[in-house]
Amino acid sequence: MNKNLLLVEDDAEIISLLKEGLRYEGFELTISRNGDSGFEKARQGDFGLILMDWMLPEMSGIDVVRALHADNIHTPVIMLTARHEELDKVEALEAGCDDYITKPFSIKELVARINAVMRRAASNIQEEGSPIRRISKGELDIDLEKRSVIIRGAEVQLTATEFNLLTLLIRQPGRVYSRKQLLDIVWDYSFEGYENTVNTHVNRLRSKIEKNPNKPEYVLTVWGVGYKFSDELGV
């Protein structure tokens, strides 16, 4: 794994804490204290992951993430935020963040999240060599190599996590995954209390691929257990 990290943060206390804690864990840290310089460093540098504060001078963390994705730069991002509202978390995920951590947080949890996101990113690279290139079900067509999704003839933009969630489910139609299993596989962590993260991503995914998200045809809820991809759709 590329252990060079970019930290975009303007709080001196947090910078000092992360500088010491993450270097102790073997990570190299490049620091930017505002959104504009963070964006430029992210564009020009080779980083395994970006730690992004939300509230930054000059350019917000959310806007930086959106700008990076518009530039086709998909370095994994963990959003660091003092915002605890569900809508804020959804906005971060929609913008393309791979994970988020609300402040205050522990170094131990942060390191676990960093390693999980980076393992997923490495796994995605390996999957590009898979002999399976496309998966089609119903009106849904997925190009695994290009990581593109076409539904009813139109391309939809999924975040990295939404794409990983969809491809996991669609590879084994009818198999039921519990929320804990999805946390373990897609998010690669299993902290208690984070099951709502799965629900949020499933809802966002449905809003993008289902005709009626309230009556899904593809990603189905198995009440009391978790989720599955419909096994009643033809190729």
FENQUIHU-V115759 format. One record per run of one state. SS is the DSSP state (H for helix, E for strand, L for the rest). FROM is the first residue (numbers start at 0). LEN is the number of residues. If there is no record, write none. Layout:
ss=SS from=FROM len=LEN
ss=SS from=FROM len=LEN
//
This chain:
ss=L from=0 len=3
ss=E from=3 len=5
ss=L from=8 len=3
ss=H from=11 len=13
ss=L from=24 len=3
ss=E from=27 len=5
ss=L from=32 len=2
ss=H from=34 len=10
ss=L from=44 len=4
ss=E from=48 len=5
ss=L from=53 len=7
ss=H from=60 len=10
ss=L from=70 len=6
ss=E from=76 len=5
ss=L from=81 len=4
ss=H from=85 len=10
ss=L from=95 len=3
ss=E from=98 len=4
ss=L from=102 len=4
ss=H from=106 len=21
ss=L from=127 len=6
ss=E from=133 len=4
ss=L from=137 len=2
ss=E from=139 len=4
ss=L from=143 len=4
ss=E from=147 len=4
ss=L from=151 len=2
ss=E from=153 len=3
ss=L from=156 len=3
ss=H from=159 len=12
ss=L from=171 len=5
ss=E from=176 len=2
ss=H from=178 len=9
ss=L from=187 len=7
ss=H from=194 len=15
ss=L from=209 len=3
ss=H from=212 len=3
ss=L from=215 len=3
ss=E from=218 len=4
ss=L from=222 len=3
ss=E from=225 len=4
ss=L from=229 len=6
//
